[in-house]
Amino acid sequence: MLAALAGCSSSKEPSQSNKDDGVFTYLLDRKSEWVENKIDTLPPLPQASNLLPFNVSQNTPLTFAVDKTSLSVGTDGVVRYVVVATSPGGARNVNYEGIRCDTYEWRRYGSINDDGTGWDRGATFDFRRIENGELNAYQAALYQDYFCASKLPVGNAKQIVENIQYKRTQSSINLR
């Protein structure tokens, strides 16, 4: 009996096609070769008639709006937009930004210059993690409510603009 068992445990070299090198990578664990689309020109400064307000928090005194003419969805999966944050006293921050749906990150491409006549690219920075739970966390609100679902843009620019315009958040759409 021992001889029979010994025969079963022969040390034959496995064929090359069956060789297990111990390396297995899940498709979703692979490092992507993502490249951001190049942004050469920034959109025109926003006009009041093109601003679409959206809700961030009931606790913030600021109001927020997206310029519907600036909104775009890149082939790189980044939703780009101009956002206007206005204080109760009328002070405004105007930024051109992008939200990367697959990584829950955002970046700034420019801010309105001091005299309000053009863009200042000195305010640019690379992608950063979106902050949750802050009073003025408008990027989180845009990501969750209008721009992204399942780590992808929810649609093209026209669909996203319509969702903001008609206050169709992702949570209200998913309840249908």
HUBEL-V485082 format. One record per pair of residues at least 4 apart in sequence whose C-alpha atoms are under 8 Angstrom apart, sorted by the first residue. I is the first residue (numbers start at 0). J is the second residue. D is the distance in whole Angstrom. If there is no record, write none. Layout:
i->[I | I]
j->[J | J]
d->[D | D]
//
This chain:
i->[0 | 1 | 2 | 3 | 4 | 5 | 13 | 13 | 14 | 24 | 24 | 25 | 33 | 34 | 35 | 36 | 36 | 36 | 41 | 41 | 41 | 41 | 42 | 43 | 44 | 44 | 44 | 44 | 45 | 45 | 45 | 45 | 45 | 46 | 46 | 49 | 49 | 49 | 50 | 50 | 50 | 50 | 51 | 51 | 51 | 51 | 51 | 51 | 52 | 52 | 52 | 52 | 52 | 52 | 53 | 53 | 53 | 53 | 53 | 53 | 54 | 54 | 54 | 55 | 55 | 55 | 55 | 55 | 55 | 55 | 56 | 56 | 58 | 59 | 59 | 60 | 60 | 61 | 61 | 61 | 61 | 61 | 62 | 62 | 62 | 62 | 63 | 63 | 63 | 63 | 63 | 64 | 64 | 64 | 65 | 65 | 65 | 65 | 65 | 66 | 66 | 66 | 66 | 66 | 67 | 67 | 69 | 69 | 69 | 70 | 70 | 70 | 70 | 70 | 70 | 71 | 71 | 71 | 71 | 71 | 72 | 72 | 72 | 72 | 72 | 72 | 72 | 73 | 73 | 73 | 76 | 76 | 76 | 76 | 76 | 77 | 77 | 77 | 77 | 77 | 78 | 78 | 78 | 78 | 78 | 78 | 79 | 79 | 79 | 79 | 80 | 80 | 80 | 81 | 81 | 81 | 81 | 82 | 82 | 82 | 82 | 83 | 83 | 83 | 83 | 84 | 84 | 84 | 85 | 85 | 85 | 85 | 86 | 86 | 92 | 92 | 93 | 93 | 94 | 94 | 94 | 94 | 94 | 95 | 95 | 95 | 95 | 96 | 96 | 96 | 96 | 96 | 97 | 97 | 97 | 97 | 98 | 98 | 98 | 98 | 98 | 98 | 99 | 99 | 99 | 100 | 100 | 100 | 100 | 100 | 100 | 100 | 100 | 101 | 101 | 102 | 102 | 103 | 103 | 103 | 103 | 104 | 104 | 104 | 104 | 105 | 105 | 105 | 105 | 105 | 105 | 106 | 106 | 106 | 106 | 106 | 107 | 107 | 107 | 107 | 107 | 108 | 108 | 108 | 108 | 109 | 109 | 109 | 109 | 109 | 109 | 110 | 110 | 110 | 110 | 110 | 111 | 111 | 111 | 111 | 111 | 112 | 112 | 112 | 112 | 129 | 129 | 129 | 130 | 130 | 130 | 131 | 131 | 132 | 136 | 137 | 138 | 139 | 140 | 140 | 141 | 141 | 142 | 142 | 143 | 143 | 143 | 144 | 144 | 144 | 144 | 145 | 145 | 145 | 145 | 145 | 145 | 145 | 146 | 146 | 146 | 146 | 147 | 147 | 147 | 148 | 148 | 148 | 153 | 154 | 154 | 155 | 156 | 157 | 158 | 159 | 160 | 161 | 161 | 162 | 162 | 162 | 163 | 163 | 167 | 167 | 168 | 169 | 170 | 171]
j->[4 | 5 | 6 | 7 | 8 | 9 | 17 | 18 | 18 | 28 | 29 | 29 | 75 | 75 | 75 | 73 | 74 | 75 | 95 | 108 | 109 | 118 | 69 | 69 | 111 | 116 | 117 | 118 | 49 | 50 | 66 | 69 | 81 | 50 | 66 | 66 | 67 | 68 | 64 | 65 | 66 | 67 | 64 | 65 | 66 | 67 | 163 | 164 | 62 | 63 | 64 | 65 | 163 | 164 | 62 | 63 | 64 | 65 | 163 | 166 | 62 | 63 | 140 | 59 | 63 | 134 | 135 | 136 | 137 | 140 | 134 | 135 | 134 | 134 | 135 | 86 | 87 | 84 | 85 | 86 | 87 | 135 | 84 | 85 | 86 | 87 | 82 | 83 | 84 | 85 | 137 | 82 | 83 | 84 | 70 | 80 | 81 | 82 | 83 | 70 | 80 | 81 | 82 | 83 | 80 | 160 | 79 | 80 | 81 | 78 | 79 | 80 | 81 | 156 | 160 | 78 | 79 | 80 | 155 | 156 | 76 | 77 | 78 | 79 | 152 | 155 | 156 | 77 | 78 | 79 | 99 | 100 | 101 | 151 | 152 | 97 | 98 | 99 | 100 | 152 | 97 | 98 | 99 | 100 | 146 | 152 | 95 | 96 | 97 | 98 | 95 | 96 | 97 | 93 | 94 | 95 | 96 | 93 | 94 | 95 | 96 | 91 | 92 | 93 | 94 | 91 | 92 | 93 | 89 | 90 | 91 | 92 | 90 | 91 | 110 | 111 | 110 | 111 | 107 | 108 | 109 | 110 | 111 | 107 | 108 | 109 | 110 | 105 | 106 | 107 | 108 | 109 | 105 | 106 | 107 | 108 | 103 | 104 | 105 | 106 | 138 | 142 | 103 | 104 | 105 | 104 | 142 | 146 | 147 | 148 | 150 | 151 | 152 | 150 | 151 | 128 | 150 | 128 | 129 | 142 | 150 | 126 | 127 | 128 | 129 | 125 | 126 | 127 | 128 | 129 | 138 | 123 | 124 | 125 | 126 | 127 | 122 | 123 | 124 | 125 | 126 | 120 | 122 | 123 | 124 | 118 | 119 | 120 | 121 | 122 | 123 | 118 | 119 | 120 | 122 | 123 | 115 | 116 | 117 | 118 | 119 | 116 | 117 | 118 | 119 | 136 | 138 | 139 | 136 | 138 | 139 | 136 | 139 | 136 | 140 | 141 | 142 | 143 | 144 | 145 | 145 | 146 | 146 | 147 | 147 | 148 | 169 | 167 | 168 | 169 | 170 | 153 | 159 | 162 | 163 | 167 | 168 | 169 | 152 | 153 | 154 | 159 | 151 | 152 | 153 | 152 | 153 | 169 | 159 | 158 | 159 | 159 | 160 | 161 | 162 | 163 | 164 | 165 | 167 | 166 | 167 | 168 | 167 | 168 | 171 | 172 | 172 | 173 | 174 | 175]
d->[6 | 6 | 6 | 7 | 7 | 7 | 6 | 6 | 6 | 6 | 7 | 7 | 7 | 7 | 6 | 7 | 7 | 6 | 8 | 8 | 8 | 8 | 6 | 8 | 8 | 8 | 7 | 8 | 7 | 7 | 6 | 8 | 7 | 7 | 8 | 5 | 6 | 7 | 6 | 5 | 5 | 6 | 5 | 5 | 6 | 7 | 7 | 6 | 7 | 6 | 4 | 6 | 8 | 8 | 8 | 6 | 6 | 8 | 7 | 8 | 8 | 7 | 8 | 8 | 7 | 8 | 7 | 7 | 5 | 6 | 6 | 7 | 6 | 5 | 6 | 7 | 7 | 6 | 6 | 5 | 6 | 8 | 6 | 5 | 7 | 8 | 7 | 6 | 5 | 6 | 8 | 6 | 5 | 7 | 8 | 7 | 6 | 5 | 6 | 7 | 7 | 5 | 6 | 8 | 8 | 6 | 7 | 5 | 6 | 7 | 6 | 4 | 7 | 6 | 7 | 6 | 5 | 7 | 7 | 5 | 7 | 6 | 5 | 6 | 7 | 6 | 6 | 5 | 6 | 8 | 6 | 6 | 7 | 7 | 6 | 6 | 5 | 4 | 6 | 8 | 5 | 5 | 7 | 8 | 7 | 7 | 7 | 6 | 4 | 6 | 6 | 6 | 6 | 7 | 6 | 4 | 6 | 6 | 5 | 7 | 8 | 7 | 6 | 5 | 7 | 6 | 5 | 7 | 6 | 6 | 4 | 7 | 5 | 6 | 8 | 7 | 6 | 5 | 7 | 8 | 6 | 4 | 6 | 6 | 5 | 5 | 6 | 7 | 6 | 4 | 5 | 7 | 5 | 5 | 6 | 8 | 7 | 6 | 4 | 7 | 7 | 7 | 6 | 5 | 6 | 7 | 7 | 8 | 6 | 8 | 5 | 5 | 6 | 4 | 6 | 8 | 7 | 6 | 6 | 8 | 8 | 6 | 5 | 4 | 5 | 8 | 5 | 5 | 7 | 6 | 7 | 8 | 6 | 5 | 4 | 6 | 7 | 5 | 6 | 7 | 8 | 6 | 7 | 5 | 7 | 6 | 5 | 5 | 7 | 5 | 5 | 6 | 5 | 7 | 6 | 8 | 6 | 7 | 6 | 5 | 6 | 7 | 6 | 5 | 5 | 8 | 6 | 6 | 6 | 8 | 7 | 6 | 6 | 7 | 7 | 6 | 6 | 6 | 6 | 8 | 5 | 6 | 5 | 5 | 6 | 7 | 7 | 8 | 5 | 5 | 7 | 7 | 6 | 7 | 7 | 8 | 6 | 6 | 6 | 6 | 8 | 6 | 5 | 4 | 5 | 6 | 6 | 8 | 7 | 6 | 6 | 6 | 6 | 6 | 6 | 6 | 6 | 6 | 8 | 6 | 5 | 7 | 6 | 7 | 6 | 6 | 6 | 6 | 6 | 7]
//
